[in-house]
Amino acid sequence: MSKWSGLVSLLLLVGLSGCTQEKVQTGVGADIQAKDYSRPLPEGQPALVKITDPNRMPDVSAAWQQRDLFLRDAMDESIAWFDKPSTVEWYPQCGVDHERARASVVAMREIMENSTSAEDFRSQVLQEFDVYESVGCDGEGTVLFTGYYSPILDGKSSAEDGNDAPLYRRPSDLATHPKTGQPLGRRTRDGQLEPWPTRREIEEQGMFEGTELVWLDDPLSAYIAHVNGSAKIRMPDGSVQYVGYDGKTDQEYKGLGVSLVESGLADPKSLSLSTVRRLHRRHPEKVEDLILDNDSYVFFREYDGGTWPAGSLGFPVTTERSIATDKSVYPRGGVVLVDTKTNTFGGEKSFRQFMLDQDTGGAIRAPGRADLYMGTGSAAEILAGGQYAEGKLYYFFLKPERVASVNADWSGH
C-alpha cells in the first residue's frame, strides 16, 4: 500500500506535493500557504522531540471518545507484528528500542479499553507515557496530512488490444537496502550497482516483457496502481486479483499533475484525479506521454485477499486508523495521535484520532509529511483526493520504568 512498500498519496498522483510554492486552492488546505513539507531532516536532528512542558501536551480526551473496534483491531495488528522476531531489526529508532515500542502499544490498548471516562484515560496516559511531538517540516511541528486509498480497477490475464498496460513483477536484479527497503539501483552481473533506466526507457524498450503480473485497461489505470502501490483488480470472469507493491527503481518521482500543468493541459487550481481522468479521455496520447515523465517505476506481486490492502509492515491497513510516514525517520508500528482537519462528504471537520504508524510511501519522505489511509474504492478516492491539511503528529511511548512489567503481564495473553 505502501508505500513504498505500500500505498501512496492520491495528491502525489496529481502532483500537489509540498515542494510547490503555489497557494493550494482545493480541499481542506485551501487557505494554507504551501511550504517545503518534504524538507529533509537536518543531519543529527531527531524527528521526534519529547514534550516536557505540560502546556504543550495534546488533548487525548476527545481522541479516546472516538475509539472503536477498528482502532482496537489496528493495535492488535501492530502487537502481532511486534511479536515476530524479525521486527527487532527495525529498532532502535528515535531512541526507542523494540521492547519499549511493543510495550507501548500493549499498554495503550489496555488503558484505552479499561478507562472509565475521558478524564480517567487522560490521567493514565500522562502518568504512564512519554509523549513525543514530530518536529515537522519547520522544526515547529508542522506536518502536512494528505490521503491515500486502495483503487479498484478492471484487468485481464493477457493483452487484448494495443492500449492495455501491464503491471510487472519485481526483477531479480532490483537491489534494495536490507533494513529500510529503499531502492539502491540495479545489480549488475559483476555485483556492482548502476542506476535503473527511466520509466520512458523501460516502457519504450519493453524491458520487462514476459514478466507481466496482470494487464489493466490503459496506461492511466496502471499509473494509478503505481502511485497507490496497491489495487483490487476485477477480472473478466468475475474473479478478483489483489496486487501490491514489491519494490521500485531508484529514479526520481514526478507527479503527473506537475507534468500536466507544465504542458498547459491542466490548471493547478482545479487539479484532481477526476480532472486527470477527463483529460485522459480527451487527450489519451498526450496524457500517456506525460506519464512517462515520471522516471520512477514500481513493481508488484500478488496478495492473498485476506492480507489486502497490505501496508509496508505486511498486514492490512485500517481505514482512518493507519497512517503512512517516512520510516527512515519515524518508528514502525506505534500509536500516534493525529490532530488535523479532514474533508468529509458533509464538509470540513476537525480530525483528532489515535492511529497506528503502519505504512510508508514512496514520496512520503521527511518528518513534514504523512498520509492518512482513507479506505477502498471510489468513495475513498474522493476523500483521499480532498485531504490536504496541516496539523500535528504525536507519538506515545511507555515510560522506561514501566516496560518490563507490561511485557511480562501481556506475555500471558
C-alpha positions in Angstrom: 0.0 0.0 0.0 3.0 1.5 0.6 4.3 2.5 0.2 6.5 2.3 -0.9 6.3 -0.5 0.4 2.8 0.3 0.2 0.3 2.9 -0.8 0.9 6.4 -1.8 -1.0 9.7 -1.5 -3.5 10.4 -4.2 -2.4 14.0 -4.2 1.0 12.8 -5.3 -0.6 11.4 -8.4 -1.8 14.9 -9.4 1.4 16.5 -8.1 0.2 18.6 -5.2 3.4 18.0 -3.3 4.9 20.1 -0.5 7.5 21.4 -2.9 5.1 23.7 -4.7 5.1 27.3 -3.8 1.6 27.9 -5.2 -1.3 28.6 -2.8 -3.5 25.5 -2.5 -7.0 26.2 -3.9 -8.8 23.0 -3.3 -9.6 20.6 -0.4 -9.3 21.4 3.3 -6.0 23.1 2.7 -7.5 25.9 0.6 -6.3 28.6 2.9 -2.8 27.4 3.7 0.4 28.5 2.1 2.3 25.5 0.8 5.6 25.0 2.4 8.5 22.7 1.8 6.9 19.9 3.6 9.4 17.4 2.2 12.4 19.3 3.6 14.9 16.6 4.7 15.6 16.2 8.4 18.8 18.1 9.2 21.7 15.7 9.9 21.8 14.6 13.5 18.4 16.1 14.4 15.7 13.6 15.7 12.3 13.6 14.1 10.6 13.3 17.5 11.1 15.6 20.5 9.9 14.6 24.0 7.3 17.1 25.4 8.3 18.3 28.8 6.1 21.4 29.1 2.6 20.3 30.3 1.0 23.2 28.4 2.2 21.5 25.1 0.6 18.2 25.8 -2.1 17.2 23.3 -5.6 16.7 24.5 -6.2 13.0 24.3 -9.7 13.0 25.8 -11.5 13.7 22.5 -9.5 11.0 20.8 -10.4 8.5 23.5 -14.1 9.2 22.8 -13.5 8.4 19.1 -12.2 4.9 19.9 -13.8 2.0 18.1 -13.3 -1.7 17.3 -11.3 -0.7 14.2 -8.7 1.1 16.4 -8.5 -2.0 18.7 -8.0 -4.3 15.7 -5.3 -2.0 14.3 -3.5 -2.1 17.6 -3.8 -5.9 17.7 -2.2 -6.0 14.2 0.7 -3.9 15.5 1.2 -6.1 18.5 1.2 -9.2 16.4 3.8 -7.6 14.2 6.0 -6.7 17.2 5.8 -10.4 18.3 7.6 -11.5 15.2 11.3 -12.0 16.0 12.3 -10.4 12.6 10.8 -7.0 13.7 13.7 -6.4 16.2 15.9 -5.3 13.3 13.9 -2.1 12.8 14.9 -0.8 16.3 16.2 1.2 18.0 14.6 4.2 16.3 14.3 7.7 17.7 15.9 6.4 20.9 13.2 3.8 21.4 14.1 0.1 21.5 11.9 -2.8 20.3 10.8 -3.9 23.8 9.6 -0.4 24.7 7.9 0.1 21.3 5.9 -3.1 21.7 5.0 -2.5 25.4 3.7 1.0 24.4 1.1 -0.4 22.1 0.1 -3.1 24.6 -0.3 -0.6 27.4 -2.2 1.9 25.3 -4.6 -0.8 24.2 -5.3 -1.8 27.8 -5.7 1.7 29.1 -8.0 2.6 26.3 -10.2 -0.4 27.0 -10.2 -0.1 30.8 -10.6 3.6 31.3 -13.9 4.6 32.8 -14.0 8.1 31.4 -12.2 10.5 29.1 -10.6 12.2 32.2 -9.6 8.8 33.6 -7.9 8.0 30.3 -6.1 11.3 30.0 -4.8 10.9 33.6 -3.5 7.4 33.0 -1.8 8.3 29.7 0.0 11.3 31.2 1.1 9.1 34.1 2.3 6.1 32.1 3.6 7.6 28.8 6.2 9.9 27.5 4.7 12.0 24.6 6.8 13.0 21.6 5.9 15.6 19.0 7.1 15.5 15.4 9.4 18.4 14.5 7.5 18.6 11.2 8.8 20.4 8.2 9.8 23.6 10.0 11.1 22.5 13.4 7.8 23.8 14.9 5.7 20.6 14.4 4.0 21.5 11.2 3.1 18.3 9.3 1.1 18.1 6.0 -1.5 15.4 6.1 -2.6 14.0 2.7 -4.7 10.9 2.0 -4.3 7.7 0.1 -6.6 4.8 -0.8 -6.8 1.4 -2.5 -8.2 1.6 -6.0 -10.5 -0.9 -7.7 -9.5 -1.4 -11.3 -10.5 -3.7 -14.2 -7.9 -6.1 -15.6 -7.2 -9.2 -17.5 -4.6 -12.0 -17.7 -3.4 -11.2 -21.2 -3.3 -8.2 -23.5 -6.4 -7.9 -25.8 -5.6 -4.6 -27.6 -2.8 -2.2 -28.1 -3.8 0.1 -25.3 -3.7 -2.5 -22.5 -1.0 -1.8 -19.9 0.8 -4.4 -17.7 1.9 -4.4 -14.1 5.3 -6.1 -13.9 6.7 -8.5 -11.3 9.8 -7.5 -9.4 13.0 -8.1 -11.4 15.7 -10.2 -9.8 18.4 -7.5 -10.2 16.5 -4.9 -8.2 18.7 -4.0 -5.2 17.2 -2.6 -2.1 18.6 -1.7 1.4 18.2 -4.7 3.6 16.8 -2.7 6.5 14.9 0.2 5.1 13.8 -1.3 1.8 14.9 1.8 -0.1 16.0 1.2 -3.7 19.7 1.2 -4.3 19.9 0.6 -8.0 20.3 -2.3 -10.4 22.7 -5.1 -9.5 24.9 -6.0 -12.4 26.3 -9.4 -13.1 29.7 -8.5 -11.5 27.9 -7.3 -8.3 28.1 -3.6 -9.0 25.3 -1.2 -8.7 24.1 1.1 -11.5 21.1 3.4 -11.8 17.9 1.9 -13.3 16.6 3.2 -16.7 13.8 5.7 -16.6 10.1 4.9 -16.9 10.2 6.1 -20.5 13.1 3.8 -21.3 11.5 0.8 -19.6 8.2 1.2 -21.4 9.6 2.1 -24.9 12.1 -0.8 -24.8 9.7 -3.3 -23.4 12.4 -4.1 -20.9 10.2 -6.4 -18.7 8.2 -8.1 -21.4 7.4 -11.7 -20.3 7.2 -10.8 -16.6 3.6 -9.3 -16.6 1.6 -10.0 -13.4 -1.7 -8.6 -14.8 -2.9 -6.3 -17.6 -5.0 -3.2 -17.0 -7.3 -1.3 -19.4 -4.9 1.6 -20.1 -1.7 3.2 -19.1 -3.5 5.7 -16.7 -5.0 2.8 -14.8 -1.6 1.2 -14.5 -0.1 4.5 -13.3 -2.8 4.8 -10.6 -1.8 1.4 -9.4 1.9 2.5 -9.4 1.1 5.7 -7.4 -1.0 3.9 -4.8 1.2 0.8 -4.7 -1.8 -1.5 -4.4 -5.0 -2.4 -6.2 -8.0 -4.7 -6.2 -8.4 -5.9 -9.8 -11.7 -7.2 -11.2 -11.1 -9.9 -13.9 -13.5 -10.6 -16.8 -14.6 -14.0 -15.4 -15.8 -12.3 -12.2 -12.8 -13.3 -10.1 -10.7 -10.7 -8.2 -6.9 -10.4 -8.0 -5.1 -8.4 -5.3 -1.8 -6.8 -6.1 0.6 -4.8 -4.0 4.0 -3.1 -4.0 7.1 -5.2 -4.4 9.8 -2.6 -4.9 10.6 0.4 -7.1 13.5 1.8 -9.1 15.9 4.4 -7.8 14.8 7.0 -10.2 13.1 10.3 -9.2 9.4 10.6 -8.7 7.5 13.3 -10.7 3.7 13.7 -10.2 1.6 13.5 -13.3 -0.1 16.7 -12.2 3.1 18.6 -12.4 3.6 17.5 -16.0 0.0 18.3 -16.9 0.4 21.8 -15.6 3.8 22.4 -17.2 2.3 21.2 -20.5 -0.6 23.6 -20.3 -3.2 20.9 -20.3 -4.3 21.5 -16.7 -5.0 24.4 -14.4 -3.2 23.9 -11.0 -6.2 25.5 -9.2 -8.6 22.7 -10.3 -6.3 19.7 -10.4 -7.8 16.4 -9.2 -7.9 12.8 -10.2 -11.3 13.3 -11.9 -9.7 16.1 -13.9 -6.9 13.8 -14.9 -9.4 11.1 -16.0 -11.3 13.6 -18.2 -8.1 14.9 -19.8 -7.1 11.3 -20.5 -10.4 10.6 -22.2 -9.9 13.7 -24.4 -6.2 13.6 -25.0 -5.1 10.0 -24.3 -1.8 10.1 -26.3 -0.7 13.4 -24.6 -1.5 12.2 -21.1 0.1 8.9 -21.6 3.2 10.5 -22.9 3.3 12.8 -19.8 3.0 9.7 -17.6 6.4 8.7 -18.9 7.9 11.9 -17.4 7.8 10.2 -14.0 11.1 8.3 -14.1 10.3 6.2 -11.0 8.9 2.7 -11.7 7.0 0.3 -9.4 6.8 -3.5 -9.4 4.1 -5.7 -8.0 3.3 -9.1 -6.5 0.0 -10.9 -5.9 -1.5 -10.7 -2.4 -3.9 -13.0 -0.7 -7.3 -11.3 -0.3 -7.1 -11.7 3.5 -3.9 -9.6 3.8 -5.0 -6.9 1.3 -4.7 -3.9 1.4 -1.3 -4.7 3.0 0.8 -1.9 4.3 4.6 -1.9 4.5 4.5 -4.0 7.7 2.9 -6.9 5.8 -0.7 -6.8 7.2 -3.9 -5.0 6.2 -4.1 -1.3 6.9 -7.3 0.1 8.5 -9.4 2.9 7.2 -8.8 6.1 9.2 -6.7 4.1 11.7 -3.5 3.5 9.7 -1.0 6.2 8.8 1.9 6.2 6.4 5.1 8.0 7.3 8.8 8.1 6.3 10.2 5.0 8.1 13.8 6.3 7.8 12.9 8.9 10.5 9.8 7.5 12.3 9.5 4.2 14.2 7.2 1.5 12.9 4.0 0.1 14.4 3.4 2.6 17.2 0.4 4.5 18.5 0.2 8.1 17.2 -2.3 11.0 17.7 -3.2 12.9 14.5 -4.5 16.4 15.1 -5.6 18.0 11.8 -8.7 18.6 9.6 -10.3 16.3 7.0 -12.7 16.9 4.2 -15.8 14.6 4.5 -18.9 14.3 2.4 -20.6 16.5 5.0 -17.9 19.2 4.8 -14.7 20.0 6.6 -14.3 18.8 10.2 -11.6 18.5 12.9 -9.8 15.2 13.0 -8.2 14.2 16.3 -7.8 10.5 16.4 -5.4 7.8 17.6 -3.9 5.9 14.7 -1.1 3.4 14.1 2.0 4.0 12.1 1.7 1.0 9.9 2.7 2.1 6.4 5.1 4.2 4.3 5.1 5.9 1.0 7.5 6.3 -2.0 7.1 10.1 -1.9 6.3 10.3 1.8 9.7 11.5 2.8 10.9 13.6 5.7 9.1 14.4 9.0 6.8 17.0 7.5 4.7 14.6 5.5 2.2 11.9 6.5 -0.6 10.0 4.7 -4.0 9.0 6.2 -5.4 5.8 4.8 -9.0 6.5 3.6 -10.2 3.1 2.5 -11.1 1.3 -0.7 -12.9 2.3 -3.9 -14.5 5.4 -5.4 -15.7 7.0 -2.2 -12.3 6.6 -0.6 -10.8 8.1 -3.7 -12.8 11.3 -3.3 -11.9 11.6 0.4 -8.2 10.9 -0.3 -8.2 13.5 -3.1 -9.7 16.2 -0.8 -7.2 15.6 2.0 -4.6 18.4 2.2 -4.2 20.0 5.6 -1.6 20.9 8.1 -1.6 19.5 11.6 0.3 18.0 14.5 1.6 14.4 14.9 2.4 12.9 18.3 3.9 9.5 19.3 3.3 7.8 22.6 5.9 5.6 24.3 5.6 4.0 27.7 7.9 5.4 30.4 11.0 3.2 30.5 10.4 2.0 34.1 7.0 0.5 33.1 8.2 -1.5 30.1 9.3 -4.8 31.8 6.1 -5.2 33.8 3.8 -4.5 30.9 5.5 -7.0 28.6 5.5 -9.6 31.4 1.8 -9.2 32.0 0.9 -9.3 28.3 3.0 -12.5 27.7 0.3 -14.5 29.3 -2.4 -13.4 26.8 
